Amino acid sequence: MKFSAVIAALAVVAASFVSAAPSPVVVDKKIPGVRYKDGVQFGPNAHVLAPAAEANHLEARASAKDLTYFGGPVLKNVEVTMLLWGNAQFATDLAGFYTGVTNSPYYDMLSQYSGIGRGTYKGSIKLSGQPSSRSLTDETDIQNYLRSLVSDGTLTPNANSYYPIHFAPGISITQGGQGSCQVFCAYHGTIDISDISSTKYLFYGVIPDQGGSCAGGCGSAGTLFANTCSVSSHELVEATTDPAVGLATTFAAPLAWYNRANGEIGDICNAQQGTITGGNGKQYTIQKEWSNKAGACVAK
């Protein structure tokens, strides 16, 4: 079975504090690169890359969490350019987050994965001319718009570029048939741009506003900004260690660092928050990531 055309991501199902507990959300397809909401459950054949028989076998080995390298690219020194879709919240503070976290011990831990080093924040772009709909589909609206930005020179990606898109409140996104804040919190994806650029891939993240229905199940920190940072860190590190997951169709390149049973580096530690002091001296809430070396979810 295939990965979705784009990926990488986040998701969590909000708990409902009513007298009768709601039925859990069950997802029939587990899309790599997605951060699922807390409480989401997966059907018996939900694994995208493995046939059902293999998926069942892999589930029996789910305690083996170490990541395996499958030969795909990594972002050796990530270069983050934040894209602002509408009046996204916390633009100034998120610039500090990306500046500080990519230049911190959080990234030093990643050296065990193909020698990844620290990265840089390159700035932000306030987008214009994007689809005006408040209900977007990744495979058409978002990917086609990003391709147009490469074609007109607004985006000039290289092999280390990562473009997290932060959306204004009230915009919903569907990816792989699954909805933002209903099923997932965020995801990262891949576009083959070799037909319009000398760079093969464009790596991007989709970060819906974490208020509204995302405010339950997309992080347990005390502030909306802290949970936005946590969700953003999940996608940032996954896009660094497994950027081309969106185009993988089997356990081979372009897949990079991945666990057959549990997914990407952030999926293994989904919703486990920590804090890190960034290179700018400020403290940020992040999601812990899996360390093969430590055999645990760590912040650094």
C-alpha positions in Angstrom: 0.0 0.0 0.0 1.2 3.6 -0.5 2.0 6.6 1.6 -0.3 9.5 0.9 1.1 11.9 -1.8 2.1 14.3 0.9 2.8 13.9 4.5 4.3 14.0 7.6 2.4 14.7 10.6 0.3 15.3 13.6 -3.0 14.3 15.2 -4.9 13.9 18.5 -8.6 13.4 19.4 -9.9 15.8 22.0 -11.4 14.3 25.1 -15.0 15.3 25.8 -16.0 16.0 29.4 -19.6 14.9 29.2 -21.4 12.4 31.3 -21.4 9.7 28.6 -17.9 9.3 27.1 -18.0 9.6 23.3 -17.0 6.7 21.0 -13.3 6.9 20.1 -12.3 8.1 16.6 -11.1 5.1 14.6 -8.9 5.8 11.5 -8.7 3.2 8.8 -5.5 4.7 7.2 -2.5 5.8 9.2 -0.7 8.4 7.2 3.1 8.8 7.8 4.1 12.3 8.7 0.9 13.1 10.6 0.7 14.0 14.2 -2.6 12.4 15.2 -4.7 13.8 18.0 -4.6 12.2 21.4 -7.0 9.3 21.6 -7.2 8.4 17.9 -7.4 4.7 17.4 -6.2 2.8 14.3 -8.0 0.0 12.5 -6.3 -3.4 12.0 -5.2 -2.6 8.4 -4.3 1.1 9.0 -0.6 0.7 8.1 0.0 2.5 4.8 3.3 0.9 3.7 2.7 -2.7 4.9 0.1 -5.2 3.6 -2.3 -6.3 6.3 -0.5 -9.6 7.1 2.8 -7.8 7.5 1.2 -5.0 9.6 -0.1 -7.5 12.1 3.3 -9.1 12.3 4.9 -5.7 12.9 2.5 -4.8 15.6 3.6 -7.8 17.5 7.1 -6.2 17.5 5.9 -2.7 18.4 8.1 -2.6 21.5 11.1 -2.4 19.2 11.1 1.4 18.7 14.5 2.1 17.2 14.5 4.0 13.9 16.0 2.3 10.8 17.6 4.1 7.9 16.1 3.3 4.6 18.4 5.3 2.3 16.4 8.5 1.7 17.5 12.1 2.2 17.8 14.0 5.5 18.2 17.7 6.1 21.8 17.8 7.3 21.5 21.5 8.4 17.8 22.5 8.1 17.0 26.0 6.8 13.6 27.0 8.0 11.5 29.6 6.2 8.1 30.2 7.8 5.1 30.8 5.5 2.1 32.7 7.0 -1.2 31.8 5.4 -3.6 34.7 6.5 -3.3 36.3 9.9 -1.5 33.4 11.6 -1.1 33.8 15.3 2.3 34.2 17.1 4.3 35.0 14.0 7.0 37.0 15.9 7.2 34.5 18.7 7.4 31.5 16.3 10.3 33.2 14.5 12.1 33.1 17.8 11.0 29.5 18.3 12.5 28.4 15.0 15.6 30.5 15.5 16.2 29.1 19.0 15.2 25.4 18.7 17.2 24.7 15.4 20.3 26.1 17.2 20.1 24.1 20.4 20.8 20.7 22.1 17.5 19.6 20.7 19.2 19.3 17.4 22.5 18.1 18.7 20.7 14.8 19.6 20.0 14.3 16.0 23.7 13.8 15.1 23.1 10.0 15.6 20.9 10.1 12.5 23.1 10.5 9.4 25.2 13.2 11.1 22.4 15.8 11.2 23.7 19.1 12.7 22.1 22.4 13.8 20.1 24.5 11.5 19.1 28.1 10.9 15.9 30.2 10.6 15.9 32.1 7.3 12.9 34.4 7.9 9.2 34.4 7.1 7.0 35.1 4.0 3.5 36.6 4.3 1.7 34.7 1.6 -0.5 36.4 -1.0 -2.6 35.1 -3.9 -3.4 31.8 -2.1 -6.8 30.1 -2.3 -9.3 32.1 -0.3 -11.4 29.2 0.8 -11.6 28.4 4.5 -11.7 24.7 3.7 -8.6 23.5 1.9 -7.4 20.2 0.5 -3.7 19.4 0.7 -3.4 17.5 -2.6 -4.9 20.3 -4.6 -5.1 23.7 -2.9 -1.9 23.6 -0.9 0.4 21.6 -3.1 -0.6 23.4 -6.3 -0.1 26.8 -4.6 3.3 25.9 -3.3 4.3 24.7 -6.8 3.2 28.1 -8.2 5.5 29.8 -5.6 8.4 27.8 -6.8 7.6 28.6 -10.5 7.4 32.3 -9.9 10.6 32.4 -7.8 8.9 33.3 -4.5 10.4 30.1 -3.0 13.9 29.0 -4.0 14.3 25.7 -2.1 17.6 23.8 -1.7 18.2 20.4 -0.3 18.0 21.7 3.3 14.9 23.9 3.0 11.8 23.3 5.1 8.7 25.5 4.8 6.3 25.2 7.7 3.0 26.9 6.8 1.2 28.5 9.8 -2.5 29.1 9.1 -4.9 31.8 10.4 -7.7 30.7 12.8 -10.8 29.2 11.2 -9.1 27.5 8.2 -9.7 23.7 8.0 -7.5 21.4 6.0 -8.1 17.9 4.6 -5.2 15.6 3.8 -5.6 12.1 2.7 -9.3 12.3 3.4 -8.6 13.2 7.1 -9.5 16.5 8.7 -7.5 19.0 10.7 -8.3 19.2 14.4 -10.9 16.4 14.0 -8.3 13.7 13.4 -4.9 15.4 13.2 -3.0 18.4 14.6 -0.5 18.9 11.8 1.6 17.1 9.2 4.7 17.4 7.0 4.7 16.6 3.3 6.8 16.3 0.2 6.3 17.6 -3.4 8.4 16.5 -6.3 9.4 19.8 -8.0 12.1 18.4 -10.3 10.1 19.5 -13.4 10.2 23.2 -12.3 13.4 23.4 -10.2 17.0 22.3 -10.0 16.1 21.0 -6.5 14.3 17.7 -6.5 11.9 18.0 -3.6 10.1 20.7 -1.7 9.6 19.9 2.0 6.8 21.6 3.9 4.7 21.4 7.0 1.0 22.2 7.6 0.3 23.7 11.0 -3.3 24.6 11.5 -4.1 27.2 14.1 -4.0 25.3 17.4 -7.1 27.0 18.9 -10.7 26.0 18.4 -11.1 22.2 18.1 -7.4 21.8 18.0 -7.2 23.2 21.5 -8.3 19.8 23.0 -5.9 16.9 22.1 -3.0 18.8 20.5 -0.9 19.3 23.6 -1.3 19.6 27.3 0.8 22.7 28.0 -0.8 25.7 29.7 -0.8 28.1 26.8 -1.9 28.0 23.2 1.6 29.2 22.1 3.3 26.4 24.0 1.2 23.8 22.4 1.8 25.4 19.0 5.5 25.1 19.6 5.1 21.4 20.6 3.1 20.5 17.5 5.5 22.6 15.3 8.6 20.8 16.8 7.1 17.4 16.0 6.8 18.3 12.3 10.1 20.1 12.3 12.2 17.2 13.5 10.3 14.7 11.4 10.9 16.8 8.3 14.6 16.9 9.2 15.0 13.1 9.7 12.5 11.8 7.1 11.7 14.7 4.8 10.6 12.7 1.7 8.2 10.4 3.5 5.4 11.9 1.5 6.6 10.2 -1.7 7.7 6.8 -0.2 5.7 3.8 -1.3 7.6 1.0 0.5 10.3 0.5 3.1 13.1 1.9 0.9 14.3 5.3 -0.3 13.1 8.0 -0.4 12.1 6.9 3.1 14.9 7.9 5.6 14.8 7.3 9.3 11.6 5.3 10.1 10.3 2.6 12.4 8.2 -0.1 10.6 5.8 -0.5 13.4 5.6 2.9 15.0 6.4 5.5 12.3 8.7 8.5 12.5 10.9 9.9 15.2 8.0 12.1 16.6 5.3 9.5 16.2 7.0 7.2 18.7 6.9 9.9 21.4 3.6 11.5 20.3 2.3 14.1 22.8 5.2 13.7 25.2 6.2 17.3 25.9 9.4 18.7 27.3 11.3 22.0 27.4 14.5 23.2 25.8 16.5 26.4 26.0 17.1 27.6 22.5 20.2 29.1 21.1 18.6 32.5 21.7 18.5 31.9 25.4 14.7 31.5 25.5 12.8 28.4 26.8 10.3 26.6 24.6 7.9 23.7 24.9 8.8 21.0 22.5 7.7 17.4 21.9 10.3 14.8 22.9 11.8 12.8 20.1 13.0 9.2 20.0 16.7 8.6 20.5 18.2 5.3 19.4 21.2 6.0 21.5 19.3 6.6 24.7 16.5 4.1 24.0 14.0 6.7 25.1 12.1 9.8 24.2 14.3 12.8 25.0 14.4 16.5 24.7 18.2 16.7 24.1 
